Amino acid sequence: MTATRMVTATLFAAFLGSTALAQDVTLMDGVEPRAEGNSVVAGGSFQNDAPWTIAMSHFGVNANTWTVQTAHEAQGVADADARIENFVMLDANFDQAKQVADIEDLIAQDPDVLIVMPVTPTSADAGIQKAIDSGIPVIVHTGRTENQNFTVEIQGGAENFGRVMGDFLVAQLNGEGKIWVLRGLPSHPEDINRYNGLMQSLDGTNIEITQEDYGSWVYDLGKNLCETFYLNDPDVDAIWSSGADMTRACVDVLSEFGADIPPITGEGNNGFFGQWLNMGYPSIAAEYSPSQAAAGVRAAVALLEGEALHKHYVYEPEGWDADKVAEYYREDLSANVWWPTELPEETLQKLYGN
């Protein structure tokens, strides 16, 4: 065997070994390596002795109840691992400029890993590049970036989320009718891609979007939107809501007006689950667990342990029907819990117990 072939064979064997090891790493239930266009971060690339400092740029902790829980999920994993000496989380408060400054601040602290939840598709790009150039691995989750030089990404399949809801409404309406659309936060990559998923579902149908606006995934804004929609034109056959807090709000508005509840989409929120089970309106719950933040911390730990990881992970679960929702709904917990969760029972009761 020539020297060139020996080197090639050695590299190929190393790649296969890294791939096999990467397949063995579990970041979160439902998270899988992307099937196509993937690569492997070789084992040992970022191995480092503990204690560790892990930094996280969060797009907006207090934006809504879901984002609050993501912070708890990430903190819970970090607190449970004694090797993580410092877990530093900065809140961008959905401000692009603040995220730029936050990432600069975090890089200056020389963390072992940087985790980024991007505010917009470009808000973290310069920071990602600076971290990578400084030898700091970067994990991106819950929002895409234009800069693809990160180390690992875990994406919640926003198009899948939108399609799960859209396909449900198309089936309910037999492909024709009028719908309202309640979107999330303007310019946020998650909103953009969920909406793209809806558009994919509606392609080729006779379903018309008669009213559409942004409710930022929060109850109060969602309620204002639905009140406006109803007063503008109450004729609607179904409602696509990008977030369960907005779903609950819209159902409350229609109930206050004495209107029937048409097919309406939701997601894994305890308050929505209780409302749906109690009222029995046609719905589906798209799954988007706040534990994606825990998966980000887990990926950081895996890199520092010297594990091989894939560069791209996806999270594209099926929608939940009422039977599955009934398995998760907790009457003893508040409306602010999101499912599925990795928070232990003690923490659930402390944070959300009625």
C-alpha positions as CSV (number, residue, x, y, z in Angstrom):
1,M,0.0,0.0,0.0
2,T,1.4,3.4,-0.9
3,A,1.9,6.1,1.7
4,T,-0.9,8.2,0.1
5,R,-3.3,5.3,0.4
6,M,-2.3,4.5,3.9
7,V,-3.0,8.1,5.0
8,T,-6.3,8.1,3.1
9,A,-7.3,4.8,4.8
10,T,-6.3,6.1,8.2
11,L,-8.3,9.3,7.7
12,F,-11.3,7.3,6.5
13,A,-11.2,5.0,9.5
14,A,-11.0,8.0,11.8
15,F,-14.0,9.5,10.1
16,L,-16.0,6.3,10.5
17,G,-15.0,6.1,14.1
18,S,-16.1,9.7,14.7
19,T,-19.4,9.1,12.9
20,A,-20.1,6.1,15.0
21,L,-19.3,7.9,18.2
22,A,-21.4,10.9,17.2
23,Q,-24.4,8.6,16.6
24,D,-24.1,7.5,20.2
25,V,-24.5,11.0,21.8
26,T,-28.1,11.7,22.9
27,L,-28.7,15.4,23.2
28,M,-32.5,15.3,23.8
29,D,-35.4,13.0,23.0
30,G,-36.5,13.6,19.4
31,V,-33.2,15.3,18.4
32,E,-31.5,13.5,15.5
33,P,-28.6,14.2,13.2
34,R,-29.6,15.9,10.0
35,A,-29.9,13.2,7.3
36,E,-28.2,15.1,4.5
37,G,-25.4,17.7,4.1
38,N,-24.0,16.8,7.6
39,S,-20.5,16.5,8.9
40,V,-18.8,15.3,12.1
41,V,-16.9,17.3,14.7
42,A,-14.2,14.8,15.4
43,G,-13.8,13.4,18.9
44,G,-11.3,15.3,21.0
45,S,-11.4,18.5,18.9
46,F,-12.4,20.6,21.9
47,Q,-11.7,18.2,24.8
48,N,-10.8,20.2,27.9
49,D,-10.3,19.4,31.6
50,A,-12.8,20.6,34.1
51,P,-13.7,22.9,35.7
52,W,-15.5,24.6,32.8
53,T,-17.0,27.9,32.0
54,I,-20.0,27.8,29.6
55,A,-21.4,31.0,28.2
56,M,-24.9,31.5,26.7
57,S,-26.4,34.4,24.8
58,H,-30.1,34.1,25.1
59,F,-32.3,35.9,22.7
60,G,-34.8,37.0,25.3
61,V,-35.4,35.3,28.6
62,N,-38.5,37.3,29.7
63,A,-40.2,37.6,26.3
64,N,-42.8,35.0,27.1
65,T,-43.4,32.0,29.4
66,W,-41.7,29.6,27.0
67,T,-38.5,31.6,26.9
68,V,-38.5,31.9,30.7
69,Q,-38.6,28.1,30.9
70,T,-35.8,27.6,28.4
71,A,-33.6,29.6,30.8
72,H,-34.6,27.2,33.7
73,E,-34.0,24.1,31.5
74,A,-30.4,25.3,30.6
75,Q,-29.6,26.4,34.1
76,G,-30.9,23.0,35.5
77,V,-28.5,21.0,33.4
78,A,-25.6,23.3,34.2
79,D,-26.4,23.2,38.0
80,A,-26.5,19.4,38.0
81,D,-23.0,19.1,36.5
82,A,-20.3,19.9,39.1
83,R,-17.7,20.2,36.4
84,I,-19.4,23.4,35.1
85,E,-17.9,25.9,37.5
86,N,-19.4,28.9,35.8
87,F,-22.6,29.1,33.7
88,V,-22.9,32.7,32.4
89,M,-26.2,33.6,30.7
90,L,-26.8,37.1,29.2
91,D,-30.3,38.2,28.1
92,A,-30.4,40.1,24.8
93,N,-34.1,41.0,25.4
94,F,-34.8,40.5,21.7
95,D,-32.5,43.4,20.8
96,Q,-30.0,42.8,18.0
97,A,-27.5,45.4,19.2
98,K,-27.6,44.0,22.7
99,Q,-26.9,40.5,21.5
100,V,-23.9,41.8,19.6
101,A,-22.6,43.4,22.8
102,D,-23.5,40.4,24.9
103,I,-21.5,38.0,22.7
104,E,-18.5,40.4,22.8
105,D,-18.8,40.4,26.6
106,L,-19.0,36.6,26.8
107,I,-16.1,36.1,24.5
108,A,-14.0,38.4,26.7
109,Q,-14.6,36.0,29.6
110,D,-12.8,33.3,27.6
111,P,-15.4,30.6,28.0
112,D,-14.8,26.9,27.1
113,V,-17.9,26.9,24.9
114,L,-20.3,29.6,23.7
115,I,-24.0,28.9,23.2
116,V,-26.1,31.2,21.1
117,M,-29.8,31.6,20.7
118,P,-29.9,34.2,17.9
119,V,-32.3,37.2,17.9
120,T,-32.3,37.4,14.1
121,P,-30.6,35.5,11.3
122,T,-27.7,38.0,11.4
123,S,-27.5,39.3,15.0
124,A,-24.9,36.7,16.1
125,D,-22.9,36.3,12.9
126,A,-20.0,38.5,13.8
127,G,-19.8,37.1,17.3
128,I,-19.9,33.5,16.1
129,Q,-17.0,34.2,13.8
130,K,-15.0,36.0,16.5
131,A,-15.5,33.1,18.9
132,I,-14.5,30.5,16.3
133,D,-11.4,32.5,15.3
134,S,-10.5,32.6,19.0
135,G,-10.7,28.8,19.3
136,I,-14.0,28.8,21.2
137,P,-16.6,26.3,19.9
138,V,-20.0,27.7,19.3
139,I,-23.4,25.9,19.6
140,V,-26.4,27.5,18.0
141,H,-30.0,26.5,18.7
142,T,-33.5,27.8,18.5
143,G,-32.9,30.1,15.5
144,R,-30.8,30.0,12.4
145,T,-27.8,32.2,11.5
146,E,-26.4,33.2,8.1
147,N,-22.9,32.5,9.4
148,Q,-22.5,28.7,9.1
149,N,-19.1,28.5,10.8
150,F,-20.5,27.4,14.1
151,T,-19.4,24.1,15.6
152,V,-22.8,22.5,16.2
153,E,-26.4,23.5,15.7
154,I,-29.6,22.1,17.1
155,Q,-32.6,23.3,15.2
156,G,-36.2,22.8,16.2
157,G,-37.5,22.2,12.7
158,A,-39.5,25.5,12.5
159,E,-40.8,24.6,9.0
160,N,-41.9,21.3,10.3
161,F,-43.7,23.1,13.2
162,G,-45.5,25.3,10.7
163,R,-46.4,22.4,8.4
164,V,-47.7,20.2,11.3
165,M,-50.2,23.0,12.0
166,G,-50.8,23.9,8.4
167,D,-51.4,20.3,7.3
168,F,-53.9,19.9,10.1
169,L,-55.9,23.0,9.0
170,V,-55.8,21.9,5.3
171,A,-57.3,18.5,6.3
172,Q,-59.9,20.1,8.5
173,L,-61.0,22.5,5.8
174,N,-60.7,20.0,2.9
175,G,-58.4,22.4,1.2
176,E,-60.6,25.5,1.0
177,G,-61.8,28.3,3.3
178,K,-60.7,31.5,5.1
179,I,-58.1,31.5,7.9
180,W,-56.5,34.0,10.3
181,V,-52.8,33.8,10.9
182,L,-51.2,34.9,14.2
183,R,-47.5,35.1,13.8
184,G,-44.7,35.4,16.4
185,L,-42.0,38.0,16.8
186,P,-41.2,40.1,13.7
187,S,-37.8,39.3,12.1
188,H,-37.2,36.3,14.4
189,P,-35.9,33.3,12.4
190,E,-38.3,31.0,14.2
191,D,-41.3,33.1,13.1
192,I,-40.0,33.3,9.6
193,N,-39.5,29.6,9.2
194,R,-42.7,28.5,11.0
195,Y,-44.6,30.8,8.5
196,N,-42.7,29.2,5.6
197,G,-43.9,25.8,6.8
198,L,-47.5,27.1,6.7
199,M,-47.0,28.4,3.2
200,Q,-45.8,25.0,2.1
201,S,-49.0,23.4,3.5
202,L,-51.2,26.0,1.8
203,D,-49.5,25.6,-1.6
204,G,-52.0,24.3,-4.1
205,T,-55.0,24.7,-1.9
206,N,-57.9,27.1,-2.1
207,I,-57.3,28.4,1.5
208,E,-57.1,32.2,1.8
209,I,-55.4,34.1,4.6
210,T,-57.9,36.9,5.2
211,Q,-56.2,38.5,8.3
212,E,-52.6,38.2,9.5
213,D,-50.4,40.0,12.1
214,Y,-47.7,39.5,14.8
215,G,-48.6,38.7,18.4
216,S,-45.0,38.0,19.6
217,W,-46.1,34.7,21.0
218,V,-47.7,36.3,24.1
219,Y,-51.2,36.2,25.5
220,D,-52.0,39.9,25.7
221,L,-50.9,40.8,22.2
222,G,-52.6,37.7,20.8
223,K,-55.8,38.7,22.5
224,N,-55.6,42.2,21.0
225,L,-55.0,40.7,17.6
226,C,-58.0,38.4,17.7
227,E,-60.3,41.1,19.0
228,T,-59.2,43.3,16.1
229,F,-59.6,40.4,13.6
230,Y,-63.1,39.5,14.9
231,L,-64.3,43.1,14.8
232,N,-62.8,43.6,11.3
233,D,-64.4,40.5,9.9
234,P,-65.7,37.6,12.1
235,D,-66.0,35.3,9.1
236,V,-63.3,32.7,9.6
237,D,-63.1,28.9,9.0
238,A,-59.9,28.2,10.9
239,I,-57.0,29.9,12.8
240,W,-53.3,29.2,12.4
241,S,-51.6,30.4,15.6
242,S,-47.8,30.2,15.9
243,G,-47.9,30.0,19.7
244,A,-50.1,28.4,22.3
245,D,-50.4,31.6,24.5
246,M,-51.9,33.3,21.5
247,T,-54.1,30.3,20.9
248,R,-55.6,30.5,24.4
249,A,-56.1,34.2,23.9
250,C,-57.9,33.8,20.6
251,V,-60.2,31.1,22.1
252,D,-61.0,33.4,25.0
253,V,-61.9,36.3,22.6
254,L,-64.2,34.1,20.5
255,S,-65.8,32.8,23.7
256,E,-66.4,36.3,24.9
257,F,-68.1,37.2,21.7
258,G,-70.2,34.0,21.8
259,A,-68.7,32.7,18.6
260,D,-68.0,29.0,17.8
261,I,-64.4,28.0,18.1
262,P,-63.2,26.9,14.6
263,P,-60.2,24.5,14.1
264,I,-57.2,26.3,15.7
265,T,-53.6,25.3,16.2
266,G,-51.6,25.2,19.4
267,E,-48.5,23.7,21.0
268,G,-47.2,22.1,24.2
269,N,-48.4,24.6,26.8
270,N,-50.2,23.4,30.0
271,G,-52.7,26.2,29.9
272,F,-53.6,25.5,26.3
273,F,-53.8,21.8,27.1
274,G,-56.4,22.4,29.9
275,Q,-58.4,24.7,27.7
276,W,-58.5,22.3,24.8
277,L,-59.4,19.3,26.9
278,N,-62.1,21.2,28.7
279,M,-63.7,22.8,25.6
280,G,-63.1,20.1,23.0
281,Y,-62.5,22.3,20.0
282,P,-60.7,20.9,17.0
283,S,-56.9,21.4,17.4
284,I,-53.4,20.0,17.2
285,A,-50.3,20.6,19.4
286,A,-47.1,21.1,17.5
287,E,-44.2,20.0,19.8
288,Y,-41.4,22.6,20.5
289,S,-39.8,21.7,23.8
290,P,-38.0,24.3,25.9
291,S,-35.5,21.5,26.7
292,Q,-33.7,22.5,23.5
293,A,-31.8,24.9,25.8
294,A,-30.9,21.9,27.9
295,A,-29.7,20.1,24.8
296,G,-27.5,23.1,24.0
297,V,-25.7,22.8,27.4
298,R,-25.5,19.0,26.9
299,A,-23.8,19.5,23.5
300,A,-21.3,21.8,25.1
301,V,-20.5,19.3,27.8
302,A,-20.1,16.5,25.1
303,L,-17.6,18.6,23.2
304,L,-15.6,19.3,26.4
305,E,-15.6,15.6,27.2
306,G,-14.1,14.9,23.9
307,E,-17.1,13.3,22.3
308,A,-17.7,13.4,18.5
309,L,-20.8,15.3,17.5
310,H,-22.6,15.9,14.2
311,K,-22.5,19.6,13.1
312,H,-26.3,19.6,12.3
313,Y,-29.1,18.2,14.5
314,V,-32.8,18.5,13.8
315,Y,-35.9,18.2,16.0
316,E,-39.0,17.5,13.9
317,P,-41.6,15.6,16.0
318,E,-45.1,14.9,14.9
319,G,-48.1,16.8,16.2
320,W,-50.0,15.8,19.4
321,D,-53.6,14.8,19.4
322,A,-56.0,15.2,22.4
323,D,-55.2,11.7,23.7
324,K,-51.4,12.5,24.0
325,V,-52.2,15.9,25.4
326,A,-54.3,14.3,28.2
327,E,-51.2,12.2,29.2
328,Y,-49.2,15.4,29.8
329,Y,-51.7,17.9,31.2
330,R,-51.2,18.8,34.9
331,E,-54.1,20.4,36.7
332,D,-51.8,21.0,39.7
333,L,-49.4,23.2,37.7
334,S,-50.0,26.6,36.2
335,A,-50.7,27.6,32.7
336,N,-47.1,28.6,32.2
337,V,-45.5,25.1,31.9
338,W,-44.4,23.9,28.5
339,W,-44.2,20.3,27.5
340,P,-42.2,18.1,27.2
341,T,-39.8,19.3,29.9
342,E,-36.7,17.9,31.6
343,L,-37.3,19.9,34.8
344,P,-37.5,17.6,37.8
345,E,-40.8,17.4,39.8
346,E,-39.4,19.4,42.7
347,T,-38.5,22.3,40.3
348,L,-41.8,22.1,38.6
349,Q,-43.7,22.4,41.9
350,K,-41.4,25.3,43.0
351,L,-41.8,27.3,39.8
352,Y,-45.3,26.3,38.6
353,G,-47.2,24.7,41.4
354,N,-50.7,26.0,42.0
